[in-house]
Amino acid sequence: MTTLQKISLDIKNAMKSGDNLRKNVLRMVLSDIKYAQAAVNVHQELDEQAVLKVVASYHKKLKKAYDDFPEGDKKKELLAEIALVEEYLPKMLSSEEIDRAVEKILSTNPSKNFGELMKAVLADLGSSASAKEVSEKIKKGLEKRG
């Protein structure tokens, strides 16, 4: 079952069970997915990677909103929304797993071009690692290289 199918099914189940928070959050995610699909081609569904990218983007927006809000009820609601969206994201790799992937790319690729190395590592890891964390590790690896 694809992520898009799972979201659609979970919206239906939330409607049946009366879970308004889940229903509303998943509708917003689905809306973002449909918007991204329309930006590419209305008549063609997004592939799994593109859907996961949209879900990750929505998750990032929620985390930013959480940081911007003062303490209170809205912050608790945002935490619940963030946890809900995380259910649809792929499992994130540990710091050690990212280190191994970066070391592998650095050892096989003699380039000192940061962008090229970043692209290679992210292609290898996909959406299971934070680009920010990968970036920091590549910079440290390049510093060690001299």
Short mmCIF file of the C-alpha atoms (twelve columns), coordinates in Angstrom:
data_MODEL
# 
_entry.id   MODEL 
# 
loop_
_atom_site.group_PDB 
_atom_site.id 
_atom_site.type_symbol 
_atom_site.label_atom_id 
_atom_site.label_alt_id 
_atom_site.label_comp_id 
_atom_site.label_asym_id 
_atom_site.label_seq_id 
_atom_site.Cartn_x 
_atom_site.Cartn_y 
_atom_site.Cartn_z 
_atom_site.pdbx_PDB_model_num 
ATOM 1   C CA . MET A 1   0.000   0.000  0.000   1 
ATOM 2   C CA . THR A 2   1.415   3.372  -0.983  1 
ATOM 3   C CA . THR A 3   1.577   6.326  1.385   1 
ATOM 4   C CA . LEU A 4   -1.120  8.122  -0.606  1 
ATOM 5   C CA . GLN A 5   -3.461  5.122  -0.362  1 
ATOM 6   C CA . LYS A 6   -2.754  4.795  3.368   1 
ATOM 7   C CA . ILE A 7   -3.551  8.483  3.935   1 
ATOM 8   C CA . SER A 8   -6.808  8.209  1.984   1 
ATOM 9   C CA . LEU A 9   -7.833  5.086  3.887   1 
ATOM 10  C CA . ASP A 10  -6.941  6.667  7.231   1 
ATOM 11  C CA . ILE A 11  -9.031  9.743  6.393   1 
ATOM 12  C CA . LYS A 12  -12.056 7.492  5.798   1 
ATOM 13  C CA . ASN A 13  -11.416 5.612  9.045   1 
ATOM 14  C CA . ALA A 14  -11.022 8.874  10.972  1 
ATOM 15  C CA . MET A 15  -14.325 10.115 9.564   1 
ATOM 16  C CA . LYS A 16  -16.058 6.901  10.634  1 
ATOM 17  C CA . SER A 17  -14.564 6.996  14.128  1 
ATOM 18  C CA . GLY A 18  -15.076 10.745 14.614  1 
ATOM 19  C CA . ASP A 19  -11.358 11.497 15.063  1 
ATOM 20  C CA . ASN A 20  -11.470 15.124 13.895  1 
ATOM 21  C CA . LEU A 21  -7.800  15.904 14.537  1 
ATOM 22  C CA . ARG A 22  -6.583  12.978 12.412  1 
ATOM 23  C CA . LYS A 23  -9.152  13.708 9.715   1 
ATOM 24  C CA . ASN A 24  -8.250  17.409 9.493   1 
ATOM 25  C CA . VAL A 25  -4.485  16.892 9.537   1 
ATOM 26  C CA . LEU A 26  -4.593  14.138 6.924   1 
ATOM 27  C CA . ARG A 27  -6.863  16.252 4.724   1 
ATOM 28  C CA . MET A 28  -4.280  19.049 4.872   1 
ATOM 29  C CA . VAL A 29  -1.502  16.603 3.940   1 
ATOM 30  C CA . LEU A 30  -3.633  15.231 1.105   1 
ATOM 31  C CA . SER A 31  -4.312  18.787 -0.057  1 
ATOM 32  C CA . ASP A 32  -0.570  19.502 -0.180  1 
ATOM 33  C CA . ILE A 33  -0.040  16.281 -2.145  1 
ATOM 34  C CA . LYS A 34  -2.759  17.224 -4.652  1 
ATOM 35  C CA . TYR A 35  -1.271  20.718 -4.980  1 
ATOM 36  C CA . ALA A 36  2.188   19.254 -5.689  1 
ATOM 37  C CA . GLN A 37  0.617   16.850 -8.191  1 
ATOM 38  C CA . ALA A 38  -1.125  19.734 -9.969  1 
ATOM 39  C CA . ALA A 39  2.170   21.615 -10.167 1 
ATOM 40  C CA . VAL A 40  3.732   18.690 -12.042 1 
ATOM 41  C CA . ASN A 41  0.876   17.174 -14.043 1 
ATOM 42  C CA . VAL A 42  -2.756  17.019 -12.995 1 
ATOM 43  C CA . HIS A 43  -3.383  13.775 -14.872 1 
ATOM 44  C CA . GLN A 44  -0.453  11.838 -13.452 1 
ATOM 45  C CA . GLU A 45  -0.125  10.684 -9.840  1 
ATOM 46  C CA . LEU A 46  3.041   11.479 -7.921  1 
ATOM 47  C CA . ASP A 47  5.471   8.644  -7.298  1 
ATOM 48  C CA . GLU A 48  6.110   7.429  -3.745  1 
ATOM 49  C CA . GLN A 49  9.280   9.516  -3.300  1 
ATOM 50  C CA . ALA A 50  7.462   12.713 -4.298  1 
ATOM 51  C CA . VAL A 51  4.594   11.953 -1.900  1 
ATOM 52  C CA . LEU A 52  7.041   11.326 0.942   1 
ATOM 53  C CA . LYS A 53  8.790   14.582 0.105   1 
ATOM 54  C CA . VAL A 54  5.478   16.462 0.416   1 
ATOM 55  C CA . VAL A 55  4.699   14.744 3.729   1 
ATOM 56  C CA . ALA A 56  8.188   15.632 5.013   1 
ATOM 57  C CA . SER A 57  7.682   19.220 3.903   1 
ATOM 58  C CA . TYR A 58  4.363   19.398 5.764   1 
ATOM 59  C CA . HIS A 59  6.055   17.917 8.841   1 
ATOM 60  C CA . LYS A 60  8.768   20.571 8.626   1 
ATOM 61  C CA . LYS A 61  6.110   23.334 8.438   1 
ATOM 62  C CA . LEU A 62  4.425   21.976 11.565  1 
ATOM 63  C CA . LYS A 63  7.717   21.877 13.479  1 
ATOM 64  C CA . LYS A 64  8.465   25.472 12.471  1 
ATOM 65  C CA . ALA A 65  4.983   26.557 13.571  1 
ATOM 66  C CA . TYR A 66  5.529   24.743 16.886  1 
ATOM 67  C CA . ASP A 67  8.724   26.707 17.481  1 
ATOM 68  C CA . ASP A 68  6.986   30.005 16.644  1 
ATOM 69  C CA . PHE A 69  3.956   29.586 18.939  1 
ATOM 70  C CA . PRO A 70  3.986   30.689 22.582  1 
ATOM 71  C CA . GLU A 71  3.222   28.086 25.239  1 
ATOM 72  C CA . GLY A 72  -0.397  27.015 25.470  1 
ATOM 73  C CA . ASP A 73  -3.102  24.793 24.042  1 
ATOM 74  C CA . LYS A 74  -2.143  25.410 20.416  1 
ATOM 75  C CA . LYS A 75  1.358   24.101 21.103  1 
ATOM 76  C CA . LYS A 76  -0.111  20.861 22.508  1 
ATOM 77  C CA . GLU A 77  -2.315  20.512 19.428  1 
ATOM 78  C CA . LEU A 78  0.699   21.083 17.148  1 
ATOM 79  C CA . LEU A 79  2.625   18.373 19.009  1 
ATOM 80  C CA . ALA A 80  -0.233  15.963 18.368  1 
ATOM 81  C CA . GLU A 81  -0.271  16.951 14.674  1 
ATOM 82  C CA . ILE A 82  3.496   16.479 14.383  1 
ATOM 83  C CA . ALA A 83  3.280   13.012 15.950  1 
ATOM 84  C CA . LEU A 84  0.444   12.107 13.596  1 
ATOM 85  C CA . VAL A 85  2.351   13.180 10.459  1 
ATOM 86  C CA . GLU A 86  5.471   11.318 11.648  1 
ATOM 87  C CA . GLU A 87  3.518   8.065  11.262  1 
ATOM 88  C CA . TYR A 88  3.676   8.564  7.486   1 
ATOM 89  C CA . LEU A 89  7.376   9.418  7.260   1 
ATOM 90  C CA . PRO A 90  10.012  6.760  6.621   1 
ATOM 91  C CA . LYS A 91  12.129  5.648  9.574   1 
ATOM 92  C CA . MET A 92  15.013  8.061  10.037  1 
ATOM 93  C CA . LEU A 93  18.551  6.680  10.069  1 
ATOM 94  C CA . SER A 94  20.727  6.916  13.153  1 
ATOM 95  C CA . SER A 95  23.695  9.241  13.305  1 
ATOM 96  C CA . GLU A 96  26.072  6.280  12.976  1 
ATOM 97  C CA . GLU A 97  24.320  5.013  9.837   1 
ATOM 98  C CA . ILE A 98  24.586  8.470  8.275   1 
ATOM 99  C CA . ASP A 99  28.271  8.620  9.244   1 
ATOM 100 C CA . ARG A 100 28.900  5.302  7.447   1 
ATOM 101 C CA . ALA A 101 27.108  6.484  4.304   1 
ATOM 102 C CA . VAL A 102 29.048  9.769  4.249   1 
ATOM 103 C CA . GLU A 103 32.368  7.965  4.811   1 
ATOM 104 C CA . LYS A 104 31.550  5.529  1.997   1 
ATOM 105 C CA . ILE A 105 30.839  8.359  -0.462  1 
ATOM 106 C CA . LEU A 106 33.893  10.350 0.652   1 
ATOM 107 C CA . SER A 107 36.156  7.308  0.256   1 
ATOM 108 C CA . THR A 108 34.866  6.433  -3.221  1 
ATOM 109 C CA . ASN A 109 34.501  9.988  -4.546  1 
ATOM 110 C CA . PRO A 110 37.711  12.057 -4.698  1 
ATOM 111 C CA . SER A 111 35.791  15.271 -5.423  1 
ATOM 112 C CA . LYS A 112 35.971  18.202 -3.016  1 
ATOM 113 C CA . ASN A 113 32.820  19.731 -4.516  1 
ATOM 114 C CA . PHE A 114 30.354  19.928 -1.614  1 
ATOM 115 C CA . GLY A 115 27.259  19.997 -3.848  1 
ATOM 116 C CA . GLU A 116 28.328  16.913 -5.768  1 
ATOM 117 C CA . LEU A 117 29.051  14.982 -2.558  1 
ATOM 118 C CA . MET A 118 25.796  16.111 -0.960  1 
ATOM 119 C CA . LYS A 119 23.829  14.973 -3.993  1 
ATOM 120 C CA . ALA A 120 25.548  11.559 -3.957  1 
ATOM 121 C CA . VAL A 121 24.913  10.966 -0.248  1 
ATOM 122 C CA . LEU A 122 21.272  12.066 -0.416  1 
ATOM 123 C CA . ALA A 123 20.715  9.871  -3.479  1 
ATOM 124 C CA . ASP A 124 22.092  6.958  -1.483  1 
ATOM 125 C CA . LEU A 125 20.078  7.656  1.684   1 
ATOM 126 C CA . GLY A 126 16.865  8.999  0.152   1 
ATOM 127 C CA . SER A 127 14.462  10.687 2.534   1 
ATOM 128 C CA . SER A 128 15.558  8.637  5.546   1 
ATOM 129 C CA . ALA A 129 18.120  11.236 6.641   1 
ATOM 130 C CA . SER A 130 17.995  14.921 7.421   1 
ATOM 131 C CA . ALA A 131 19.748  17.014 4.775   1 
ATOM 132 C CA . LYS A 132 20.988  19.315 7.526   1 
ATOM 133 C CA . GLU A 133 22.675  16.451 9.376   1 
ATOM 134 C CA . VAL A 134 24.150  15.048 6.160   1 
ATOM 135 C CA . SER A 135 25.481  18.497 5.286   1 
ATOM 136 C CA . GLU A 136 27.221  18.867 8.642   1 
ATOM 137 C CA . LYS A 137 28.818  15.424 8.358   1 
ATOM 138 C CA . ILE A 138 30.073  16.067 4.826   1 
ATOM 139 C CA . LYS A 139 31.612  19.368 5.934   1 
ATOM 140 C CA . LYS A 140 33.410  17.599 8.810   1 
ATOM 141 C CA . GLY A 141 34.592  14.877 6.410   1 
ATOM 142 C CA . LEU A 142 35.919  17.452 3.962   1 
ATOM 143 C CA . GLU A 143 37.754  19.244 6.795   1 
ATOM 144 C CA . LYS A 144 39.432  15.958 7.783   1 
ATOM 145 C CA . ARG A 145 40.404  15.397 4.163   1 
ATOM 146 C CA . GLY A 146 42.239  18.684 4.174   1 
# 
